[in-house]
């Protein structure tokens, strides 16, 4: 075991504080990573505050991790010291179930081991990327292409794959009409990726305050959902709606925007249930779906795709001492569009 500096929540009601955590000894198939940057995801806030269930504390969050390889186990063949690498939302799975063998580790029948707050195979609770170093089994380490800066690449490990995976699964490409609901940490990635895939992209946001950003990122159209005329004008206009917001929506209104055989895919996760009238689906043979992150192979595919198309997250780099302030700003939607922690500041 080794001891590293980290920022962790001591309880669900307390702010994160500088502390130390233990990392396991390097095993034969493990990779030791010197963390350079760690993105702040809204999921981090939900988790450490107990919104999604009780946690074991202290808990260091962070599942958008980039850095360089510091050491490798004797049996590691894919990575060497100094390689630019990343770690996303998962650090292990059974590797043998019907989903893992299809590259869908996120749907592991036994349950994927999450990067933080998860029960690892040895019974310990995983600790995330708000730290100096992390030890991860080789199969769950990703290669960061040279074309991607490590800071702007960090949010791709969650926000990037969370939007890339459903867009690919629902075959978005040239001729596809896509609406992205919300232009936040997820939405601004969804717009860029859908545009690069060749789709006609529309942003649906509460107001027009981010319209210039949306058009710059690749949207063809931008509408305010606070204007009820938007729903009349855009009725039956989309093949895919990517819903990135964690808020309760008037589902009848949004489903009416789908054309026949269209699909609304939810990647945001509101705490409250969504009310859906079945008639909203039956009327146009519409579908309502959800999507998680992607598997390891698809996440690597996403990173390579983003590098090839010049796509990265728009970020604000902060020091570790600013984490608690950043959390409050995320809750107030006061970030364009992702906070990233400079891990060099974690030691203090």
N, C-alpha and C positions, 0 to 999 in steps of 0.2 A: 504494500500500500504506500501511496505517496500523498502528501498534504499539499494542497494548492489554495491560493487565495480565490475568493468568489464573493459574489453578492447574492444573498439568500433572504427569503422571508422567514422570520422566526415563528410567525403564526399568521393566520388568515387576516387578522385585524391590524397587523404591524407593518410598517414600511420595511422595504428591503434594506439590509445592512451588510457592511463588509465583514467577512468571516473567513473561515477556512473549511474545506471539505476534503474528503478522502477519495482518491482515485485508485482503482484496483491495479495490482501488479500486471505488467505487460505479459500477456499470454502469447503462445506461438502464432496465433492468427490475429493478433491485435495490432492496432496502429495508435501510437501516441501522437497527439496533435497539439502543437502550440497554437492556441486560439488568437487570431488577429482581430476578428470582428464578430459580434453577435447581434442579430436583429431583435427588435422588440415586437412581438406579435400580440394582438389583442387576446389571444388564447393564454398568453403568459399571465395576464392580469386576471382573467377568469379563474385560472387554475390556482394561483397562489392565494387568491381571496376566497377560495372554497365555493365559488359559484357553481362548479360542476361536480361537487361532491367533496367529502373530507379528504385531506391530504396528510402526509407525514412531513413534519417540519423538524429542522429547518429545510427549506426547499429552494434550490437554485434553479430558476427557469432558464429558458433559452433553447430553441430548436432551429435557429437559423445561424449556423456556425460556419465560419470560414477561417482558414489558417494554413499552416505548413506542417509537414510531417517532421516530428522530432526524433522518432525511433520506431522501429518495426520489429515484430516478433520473428522468430526463426523461420516460420513457414509462410510468411507473407510474400506474395509474388507480384502483386499489382502496383505496389507503391514503394517509393524509396525516400530517404531523408531529403527534405527540402521541397518535395512535391507540394503543389498548391491543391488543397483539398477542402471538402465541405462535409457537414453532417446535417441532416434534416430532422424530421419529426420522429424517426424510428432509429433504434440502435440494435435491434435483434428481432428475430421471429423463429418459429419452429423450423422453417426451411424445408419441410417435408409434406405439408398438407396440400390439398388440391389447389389452394389459392397461392401459396408460396411458390409452388413449382411452376405456376403460370406467370410469375413475376408480379403477383398482387399481394406482396407482403403486408400491405396496409390492411388487408382483410384476412390475415392469418387466422385460421380456425381456432387456434389456441390463444390468440391475442398477440399482436405485435407488442414489443417492448418499446414504450415511448421514451424519448430522449431524456425527459425529466418526469419525476413523479410516478414512474412505472416500476413494477416489480421485475427485476432482472432475473435471469435464470438461476443465479446463485442466491436469490432471496433478498438481495439488497435493493434499496430504492435508488433509482437513477437520478443523477444530478446533471443539470443542463449547462448551457454555454455561457452563462454569465460567470465565467471563470477563466483561469489562466491556461489550463490544459484539460484535455479529455482523452479517455482511452476508449476506442471503438473497434469492434470486430471488423476485419477487412471488408467483408461483404456489404457493410453498410456505410462505407466511406465513398464519397463521390469525388471525381476529379473536376477541378475548376479550370475551364479553358483559359489560356493566356489572355484572350481578348476581353475577359471580364475582370474588372477591378474587384479585389477581394471585399471591399466595403459594400459596393453596390450589388455584388453577387449574393451577399448573405441572405437578404429577404427572398431570393428566388427559391431557397430551400424549403419555404413554406408557401408564401404568397404566389410564387411563380408556378410551382407544381400544382397548387390547389386550383388554379385557373387553367393551366395548360391541359391537365388530365381530362376534364370534362369537354373542353373544346375539341380535343382529339377524339375522345370517345364518341361524341355526337357528330363526328365527321365534318367539322366546320372547315370550309375552304372557299374557293372562288364560287360565287353565286349564292352563298349562304348569307342570309340577313340575320345579324346578331344584335341583340340589345344587351347592354351591360348595365345592371341596376346598381348604382352607387359608384362614385369615383374616389375610393379611399385606397387603403393599402392593398386590398385584393383587386378592386375595380381598375385601378390604373395599370395593373399588370394584365388583366383580362383584355383591356382595350388594345394594348400593344401587341399581345400575342394573337388575338383575333384578326387584327389588321395585317400582321405578318403572314398569317395563314391565307390571306386573300379575301376575307369576308368583308361585307359592307357592315360597318359598325355604327351603332347608335348608342349614346349614353343617355340613360334615364336617371336624372338626379333631382333631388328636391327643389333645388334652385339652379339658376344659371351662373352661380358665382365661380364655378370652376370650368366654365365653358372653354375659355382659351386654352387651359391645360388639356382638356379632353381632346380638342381638335389637334393640338400640337402632338399629342401622343398617338394619334392615328384614327380618331373617331371621324366619321363622315357627317354625323348629325348629332345634335345635343338638345334634349328637351327637358323642361322642368315638370316634374310630376305633381308639383303643387298647383299647377294650372290644369284644371279638369279637362280643358279642351285638348290636352295632349292625348288623353285616352280615346277621345272621339276621333282625332286625326290619325292616330296610329293603329286603329283597330285592325286586327288580322294582318299585321305587317311583318311579323318575324317568324323565322324558322326555329331559332334558339334564343331563349332569354337566360342569361347568366346572372343569377341573383346573388350579389356579393355582400349584402347588408345583413346585419344581425338585428333586425327590427321586424316588428309585426307589420305586415303589409295587407292591403285590401286585395286579397288574392283574386277575387272575381274580376277586378279591374285589370290586374296584370295579366291574368290568363286570357282575357279578351284580346290582348295584343298579339297572341299567337295565331298564325295561319293554321290551316288544316294540317294535322300531323306534326305540329310544332311541339317543342319541349321546353319547359321552364326548369332549369337546373339550379337548385339551391346549394350554395357553398358557404353562405353565412349561416350562423346557428343562433337564432334568437332564443332566449330562455323560455319565452311563452310559446304555446302551440299556435300554429297557423290554422285558421278556419278555412276549409275548402269545400265549396259546394260541388257535388259530383256533376251537376248539370254544366258547370264551367268546363269540364273535361269532355263530357259526352258530346257537347254541341259541335266541337270541331275535331273530334278524335285526338284531343290534345293529351299531353303527358306532363305530369309533375314528378320531378326526379331530384335526387340528391347525389352529391359526389364528395368523396373524401380527398386525401392527397393522392399521390401515385406511388407505384412501386419503385424500387431502386433503379431498374433499367430505364423506366420511363422518366424518372427524375434526371438521370444522366442525359437522356435524349433531350429533355427540356433545356438543360444547361447548354448543350451543344447547339440547340436551335437558337437560343437567345444570343449566344456568342456569334453565330452566323448572321443574325439579323440586327445586331447592335442593340439588343434589348437588355435593359437592366432596371432595377428599382430606382426610383428617385428618393434620395435619402437625406437625412440630417444626422450627421455623426455627432455623438455626445460622449462625454466622459462618464465613467461609472457613477460618480457622485451625483449625476443628474437623473438617474434612473427613476426615482420616485416622482420627480417633477414631470418626467416624460410620460409616466403612467397617467397622471392627471390630464396631461395634454392629449393623450390618445383618447381618453374617455370624453374629452371635450371636442374631439375631431379637429384638434389644432396641430396637425402635422401634414406636410406634403412631401412624401407620402408614407415614409417609414423611418422610424428611429433606428440607428445602428450604434451599438456601444463599441468604443475603441477599447479593446481588451487590454491594451498596454496600461490603461488607467486603473485596472482592477487591483493591482498590487498596492496602489496608494502612494 
